[in-house]
Amino acid sequence: METYQIKLTFIKEILGATPKDRDVYASFVADKAALDDEELAAELATVERVEEKGWTGFRRWAANGSPFLAAYVIKGFFKAACGALRRAPGTDSKKLTAFKKVIDGLVFVEPDEIELVLPDGAEMGTLERPLRAQTAQGERVALARSDTCPAGTTLEFEVMILGGISRSLLIEWLEYGRLSGLGQWRNAGYGRFTYEILGGRGEAGQG
């Protein structure tokens, strides 16, 4: 097993992706996993109660209110990066077959809750933007609102790889974070990041 300690630094603010309306979030969780009442209550305790369906934010620790990302967000990024890079000629990702199953079965991220550390003196913000959609009644515009963590925010986590994925492949995915990052509205450039490999096999690297 190969283990890497990784630090991400956001070069563009990251937008929260968790619905702040608990009813909406409860429905989302119910669709994704079979939780009993006690487990669902614990999950909802990390979500702020704001009765507005178009507002997304970050899950927060009850003890100190710090925002965090779940480990599965990082694994989801790896799968999205690999899927995109498989379309690019000459990439290591293009050679990885059944990549979603490989990442699900052989890549593990810890801790389960990864703290977002804001720069000294910085505060979280809010970003509003219009969402346009074509419907049978014509174009409709709705207002979307997301909590944000500013550029310079960091997070650190550990990646454990059981096999089948090389260091160069992991670096390829992390490099992709400069172009398409984490959180809401990634296609507009939000949530992009640079990375450092603080420890693991071979020399430390960064991008």
WOHUPE-V438002 format. One record per backbone hydrogen bond with DSSP energy under -0.5 kcal/mol. CO is the residue of the C=O (numbers start at 1). NH is the residue of the N-H. If there is no record, write none. Layout:
# WOHUPE-V438002
co=CO nh=NH
co=CO nh=NH
This chain:
# WOHUPE-V438002
co=2 nh=161
co=4 nh=6
co=4 nh=159
co=5 nh=198
co=5 nh=199
co=6 nh=157
co=7 nh=196
co=8 nh=155
co=9 nh=194
co=10 nh=152
co=13 nh=191
co=14 nh=149
co=15 nh=184
co=17 nh=19
co=18 nh=57
co=20 nh=22
co=20 nh=50
co=21 nh=25
co=22 nh=26
co=23 nh=27
co=24 nh=28
co=25 nh=29
co=26 nh=30
co=27 nh=31
co=28 nh=32
co=29 nh=32
co=29 nh=33
co=33 nh=35
co=36 nh=40
co=37 nh=41
co=38 nh=42
co=39 nh=43
co=40 nh=44
co=41 nh=45
co=43 nh=46
co=44 nh=47
co=46 nh=60
co=48 nh=50
co=50 nh=52
co=52 nh=55
co=54 nh=145
co=55 nh=20
co=56 nh=147
co=57 nh=18
co=59 nh=68
co=61 nh=65
co=66 nh=61
co=67 nh=116
co=68 nh=59
co=69 nh=114
co=70 nh=73
co=70 nh=74
co=71 nh=74
co=71 nh=75
co=72 nh=76
co=73 nh=77
co=74 nh=78
co=75 nh=79
co=76 nh=80
co=77 nh=81
co=78 nh=82
co=79 nh=83
co=80 nh=84
co=81 nh=85
co=82 nh=86
co=84 nh=87
co=85 nh=88
co=88 nh=91
co=92 nh=95
co=93 nh=96
co=95 nh=97
co=96 nh=99
co=98 nh=102
co=99 nh=103
co=100 nh=104
co=101 nh=105
co=102 nh=106
co=103 nh=107
co=106 nh=162
co=108 nh=160
co=110 nh=158
co=112 nh=71
co=112 nh=114
co=113 nh=115
co=114 nh=69
co=115 nh=117
co=116 nh=118
co=117 nh=154
co=119 nh=122
co=125 nh=148
co=127 nh=146
co=129 nh=144
co=131 nh=142
co=133 nh=135
co=133 nh=140
co=135 nh=138
co=138 nh=135
co=140 nh=133
co=142 nh=131
co=142 nh=144
co=144 nh=129
co=145 nh=56
co=146 nh=127
co=147 nh=16
co=148 nh=125
co=149 nh=14
co=150 nh=153
co=153 nh=10
co=154 nh=117
co=155 nh=8
co=157 nh=6
co=158 nh=110
co=158 nh=160
co=159 nh=4
co=160 nh=108
co=161 nh=2
co=166 nh=170
co=167 nh=171
co=168 nh=172
co=169 nh=173
co=170 nh=174
co=171 nh=175
co=172 nh=176
co=173 nh=177
co=174 nh=177
co=175 nh=178
co=176 nh=179
co=176 nh=180
co=177 nh=193
co=183 nh=186
co=185 nh=188
co=185 nh=190
co=186 nh=189
co=189 nh=192
co=190 nh=181
co=191 nh=182
co=192 nh=11
co=192 nh=12
co=194 nh=9
co=195 nh=207
co=196 nh=7
co=196 nh=198
co=197 nh=205
co=199 nh=5
co=205 nh=197
